[in-house]
Amino acid sequence: MNLLNKLDRYIIDKEYKIIIKKNSINIINFKEIKDFSSTKIVIKNEDNNTIVTGENLVVSKMQDNEILITGKIESIKL
């Protein structure tokens, strides 16, 4: 792998990531939101769906490929 490919992979990170924090979950590089309610949010990535369930779920931040979900998160299923 040459230097430009390494630099491109470092700058443009395309890996699907889930970052879990207290009362929030940050999902990076998702494809689409399949289902959305205050108790369940389904996020699609390349291979499968991520299902977040809980109470008072709210999308606090949303960009092109990043979403921050806050609320009382009870489970995350891949």
ROSE-4610 file (N, C-alpha, C; in Angstrom, 1 decimal, always signed):
// ROSE-4610
residu = [M/M/M/N/N/N/L/L/L/L/L/L/N/N/N/K/K/K/L/L/L/D/D/D/R/R/R/Y/Y/Y/I/I/I/I/I/I/D/D/D/K/K/K/E/E/E/Y/Y/Y/K/K/K/I/I/I/I/I/I/I/I/I/K/K/K/K/K/K/N/N/N/S/S/S/I/I/I/N/N/N/I/I/I/I/I/I/N/N/N/F/F/F/K/K/K/E/E/E/I/I/I/K/K/K/D/D/D/F/F/F/S/S/S/S/S/S/T/T/T/K/K/K/I/I/I/V/V/V/I/I/I/K/K/K/N/N/N/E/E/E/D/D/D/N/N/N/N/N/N/T/T/T/I/I/I/V/V/V/T/T/T/G/G/G/E/E/E/N/N/N/L/L/L/V/V/V/V/V/V/S/S/S/K/K/K/M/M/M/Q/Q/Q/D/D/D/N/N/N/E/E/E/I/I/I/L/L/L/I/I/I/T/T/T/G/G/G/K/K/K/I/I/I/E/E/E/S/S/S/I/I/I/K/K/K/L/L/L]
num = [1/1/1/2/2/2/3/3/3/4/4/4/5/5/5/6/6/6/7/7/7/8/8/8/9/9/9/10/10/10/11/11/11/12/12/12/13/13/13/14/14/14/15/15/15/16/16/16/17/17/17/18/18/18/19/19/19/20/20/20/21/21/21/22/22/22/23/23/23/24/24/24/25/25/25/26/26/26/27/27/27/28/28/28/29/29/29/30/30/30/31/31/31/32/32/32/33/33/33/34/34/34/35/35/35/36/36/36/37/37/37/38/38/38/39/39/39/40/40/40/41/41/41/42/42/42/43/43/43/44/44/44/45/45/45/46/46/46/47/47/47/48/48/48/49/49/49/50/50/50/51/51/51/52/52/52/53/53/53/54/54/54/55/55/55/56/56/56/57/57/57/58/58/58/59/59/59/60/60/60/61/61/61/62/62/62/63/63/63/64/64/64/65/65/65/66/66/66/67/67/67/68/68/68/69/69/69/70/70/70/71/71/71/72/72/72/73/73/73/74/74/74/75/75/75/76/76/76/77/77/77/78/78/78]
x = [+0.9/+0.0/+0.9/+0.6/+1.5/+1.1/+1.9/+1.6/+0.3/+0.0/-1.3/-2.5/-2.5/-3.6/-3.7/-2.6/-2.6/-3.2/-2.7/-3.2/-4.7/-5.2/-6.6/-7.4/-7.0/-7.7/-7.8/-6.7/-6.7/-7.6/-7.6/-8.4/-9.8/-10.2/-11.5/-11.9/-12.2/-12.5/-13.9/-14.1/-15.3/-15.9/-15.2/-15.6/-16.8/-17.7/-18.9/-18.5/-18.9/-18.5/-19.7/-19.7/-20.7/-19.9/-20.2/-19.6/-20.6/-20.5/-21.5/-21.0/-21.8/-21.6/-22.7/-22.6/-23.7/-24.9/-26.0/-27.3/-27.2/-26.2/-26.2/-25.4/-25.7/-24.9/-24.7/-23.4/-23.0/-22.7/-23.4/-23.2/-22.6/-21.5/-20.7/-20.7/-20.8/-20.8/-22.0/-23.2/-24.4/-24.9/-25.8/-26.4/-27.7/-28.6/-29.9/-30.6/-31.6/-32.5/-33.7/-33.8/-34.9/-36.2/-36.1/-37.3/-36.9/-37.9/-37.6/-38.9/-38.7/-39.8/-39.1/-39.8/-39.2/-38.8/-39.1/-38.7/-37.8/-37.7/-36.9/-36.4/-35.1/-34.5/-33.7/-33.9/-33.2/-32.3/-31.0/-30.0/-29.4/-29.4/-28.9/-27.4/-26.6/-25.2/-25.1/-23.8/-23.6/-24.1/-23.9/-24.1/-25.4/-25.8/-27.0/-27.6/-28.5/-29.1/-28.7/-28.6/-28.4/-29.7/-30.2/-31.5/-31.2/-31.6/-31.4/-32.8/-33.0/-34.3/-34.1/-35.2/-35.1/-36.4/-36.2/-37.3/-36.8/-37.7/-37.4/-36.2/-36.1/-35.0/-35.2/-34.1/-34.2/-32.9/-33.0/-31.9/-31.4/-30.3/-29.8/-28.9/-28.2/-27.3/-27.4/-27.5/-27.4/-26.7/-25.7/-25.0/-25.1/-24.4/-24.5/-24.3/-23.4/-23.1/-22.9/-23.4/-23.3/-24.6/-24.9/-26.1/-25.8/-26.3/-26.2/-27.6/-27.8/-29.1/-28.9/-29.9/-29.8/-31.2/-31.2/-32.3/-31.9/-32.9/-32.6/-32.5/-31.2/-30.9/-30.9/-31.8/-31.9/-31.1/-31.1/-30.4/-29.9/-28.9/-28.3/-28.1/-28.8/-28.7/-28.1/-27.1/-26.4/-26.9]
y = [-1.2/+0.0/+1.2/+2.1/+3.3/+4.4/+5.4/+6.4/+7.2/+7.5/+8.2/+7.4/+6.1/+5.2/+5.2/+5.1/+5.2/+6.5/+7.6/+8.9/+9.0/+8.6/+8.6/+7.8/+6.6/+5.8/+6.5/+7.2/+7.9/+9.1/+9.9/+11.1/+10.8/+9.9/+9.6/+8.2/+8.2/+7.0/+6.5/+5.4/+4.9/+3.7/+3.4/+2.3/+2.6/+1.7/+1.8/+1.7/+2.7/+2.7/+3.1/+2.5/+2.8/+3.2/+4.4/+4.9/+5.0/+4.3/+4.3/+5.1/+6.1/+7.0/+6.9/+7.5/+7.5/+8.3/+7.6/+8.1/+8.6/+8.1/+8.5/+7.4/+7.4/+6.5/+7.3/+7.2/+7.9/+6.9/+7.0/+6.0/+6.8/+6.3/+6.9/+6.0/+6.6/+6.0/+5.0/+5.4/+4.6/+5.0/+4.1/+4.4/+5.1/+4.6/+5.2/+4.9/+5.7/+5.4/+4.7/+3.4/+2.6/+2.8/+3.0/+3.2/+4.1/+5.0/+6.0/+6.2/+6.0/+6.4/+6.7/+7.1/+7.4/+6.2/+5.0/+3.8/+2.8/+3.1/+2.2/+3.0/+2.9/+3.4/+2.4/+2.2/+1.2/+1.9/+1.6/+2.2/+1.2/+1.4/+0.5/+0.9/-0.2/+0.0/-0.9/-1.1/-1.9/-3.3/-4.0/-5.4/-5.7/-4.9/-5.3/-4.0/-4.3/-3.2/-3.2/-2.0/-1.8/-1.3/-2.0/-1.6/-1.1/+0.2/+0.8/+0.9/+0.4/+0.5/+1.1/+1.8/+2.5/+3.3/+4.4/+5.3/+6.7/+7.6/+9.0/+9.1/+8.3/+8.3/+9.5/+10.3/+11.5/+11.6/+12.0/+12.3/+13.7/+13.8/+15.1/+15.7/+14.9/+15.5/+14.6/+15.2/+14.3/+15.1/+14.4/+14.9/+13.9/+14.1/+13.2/+11.7/+11.4/+10.0/+9.7/+10.6/+10.5/+10.9/+10.1/+10.4/+10.2/+11.1/+11.0/+10.8/+9.7/+9.3/+9.5/+10.2/+10.4/+9.8/+9.6/+9.1/+8.0/+7.3/+6.1/+4.9/+4.6/+3.4/+2.1/+1.2/-0.1/-1.2/-1.2/-2.2/-1.7/-2.4/-2.2/-3.5/-3.8/-5.1/-4.9/-5.7/-5.7/-6.8]
z = [+0.0/+0.0/+0.0/-0.9/-1.0/+0.0/+0.1/+1.1/+0.9/-0.4/-0.6/-0.2/-0.4/+0.0/+1.5/+2.2/+3.7/+4.2/+3.6/+4.0/+3.7/+2.6/+2.2/+3.2/+3.6/+4.6/+5.9/+6.3/+7.6/+7.6/+6.6/+6.5/+6.3/+5.4/+5.1/+5.7/+6.9/+7.6/+7.2/+6.6/+6.1/+7.0/+8.1/+8.9/+9.8/+9.8/+10.7/+12.1/+12.9/+14.3/+15.2/+16.4/+17.4/+18.7/+19.2/+20.4/+21.4/+22.5/+23.6/+24.7/+25.1/+26.2/+27.2/+28.3/+29.3/+28.7/+28.6/+28.0/+26.6/+25.8/+24.4/+23.6/+22.3/+21.4/+20.2/+19.7/+18.5/+17.4/+16.3/+15.2/+14.0/+13.5/+12.4/+11.2/+10.0/+8.7/+8.5/+8.9/+8.6/+7.2/+6.7/+5.4/+5.5/+6.3/+6.4/+7.8/+8.1/+9.3/+8.8/+9.2/+8.7/+9.5/+10.8/+11.7/+12.8/+13.2/+14.2/+15.1/+16.4/+17.3/+18.6/+19.6/+20.9/+21.7/+21.2/+21.9/+21.1/+19.8/+18.9/+17.7/+17.5/+16.3/+15.6/+14.3/+13.5/+12.5/+12.5/+11.6/+10.7/+9.4/+8.5/+8.1/+8.1/+7.6/+6.4/+5.9/+4.7/+4.8/+6.0/+6.1/+6.9/+7.8/+8.7/+9.3/+10.3/+11.0/+12.4/+13.0/+14.4/+15.0/+16.0/+16.6/+18.0/+18.3/+19.6/+20.2/+21.4/+22.1/+23.4/+23.9/+25.1/+25.3/+26.1/+26.4/+26.1/+25.6/+25.3/+24.4/+23.3/+22.4/+21.5/+21.3/+20.5/+19.7/+18.5/+17.6/+18.0/+18.7/+19.2/+18.1/+17.3/+16.3/+15.1/+13.9/+12.7/+11.6/+11.0/+9.9/+8.8/+7.7/+6.5/+6.9/+7.7/+8.0/+9.5/+10.3/+11.8/+12.5/+13.5/+14.3/+15.7/+16.6/+18.0/+18.6/+19.3/+19.9/+21.4/+22.0/+23.5/+24.0/+25.3/+26.0/+26.9/+27.4/+28.3/+27.4/+27.1/+26.2/+27.0/+26.5/+27.2/+26.5/+25.2/+24.5/+23.1/+22.6/+21.3/+20.7/+19.6/+18.9/+17.5/+17.2/+15.9/+15.0]
